[in-house]
Amino acid sequence: MRALAIAREALAAEPAGLVTDLDGTLAPIVPVPSEAMPHPGVSDALRALRARLAVVAVITGRAPLDARRMLGSAGNQALVIGNHGLEWLEPGAQAPEADDALAPLRSVIVDLVARVPALPGVQVEEKGLSATIHYRQAPDPGAARAGLMTALGKVDGAGVEVREGRLSIELRPAGRGDKGSALRALVERFGLRGLVVAGDDATDLDMFAAARELGGRGLNIAVLGVSGGPEVPAEVARSVDVLLPDPESFAWLLGQLAEPSR
């Protein structure tokens, strides 16, 4: 399997790290986000890899403590970077760290969320420094998206930007955090020479681009995409070395990487 081969090659360049998205990558997408759980075996694999690698990190749009909860037994050992890179939850830490300058934007996010109309099947996930509006369960997702974008209106000058994901709309601080900048900071912090990166959505494209940039500077990288349905943007497939068919396949790959070398 090519994905496994290039991942092993990347992790052989020590010090090495694994950086992965959560929803749609470690965990299948489900209708109710709060019910999402990683594929069986993921937590054990992540714990085993953490014992061998310089860092195992999860970069997610979720609030960090929520992501840690989802990761189960691996949650306290992984570095969890939440809110698309804005909050860092160190292994074992009780609370995430974030730039104090971002605090005033919490009220801006609250005000924008208040604009969201009560549409059938629309759920709002409030995360402090960001919010995600899910319209996956709407009777007509296309019409729901159009109505939501109209209701939100223009946010220019508010310090917040609107970005889209898989049947969702993201509200987050403009220009202050993305998965790409988080990845660059992580690689520098741990002095990595090898890196496996995995993701599934438009919000992961910044991370993929950063990995390519670092690969051009000599970092040994493997960029893996995870599919799972027609919602995955075509840009994801064009940005990765290998596109895996679903989170189950990525869970299997992690299990293989976690096994002791023979």
Secondary structure as UniProt FT lines:
FT   HELIX           2..11
FT   STRAND          16..20
FT   TURN            24..26
FT   HELIX           33..35
FT   TURN            40..41
FT   HELIX           42..52
FT   STRAND          55..59
FT   HELIX           64..71
FT   HELIX           72..74
FT   TURN            75..77
FT   STRAND          79..82
FT   HELIX           83..85
FT   STRAND          87..89
FT   TURN            91..92
FT   HELIX           100..102
FT   TURN            103..104
FT   HELIX           105..113
FT   TURN            114..115
FT   TURN            120..121
FT   STRAND          123..126
FT   STRAND          131..134
FT   TURN            136..137
FT   HELIX           141..152
FT   TURN            156..159
FT   STRAND          160..165
FT   TURN            166..167
FT   STRAND          168..173
FT   TURN            174..175
FT   HELIX           179..190
FT   STRAND          194..199
FT   HELIX           202..204
FT   HELIX           205..215
FT   TURN            216..218
FT   STRAND          220..226
FT   TURN            230..231
FT   HELIX           234..239
FT   STRAND          242..244
FT   HELIX           247..258
//
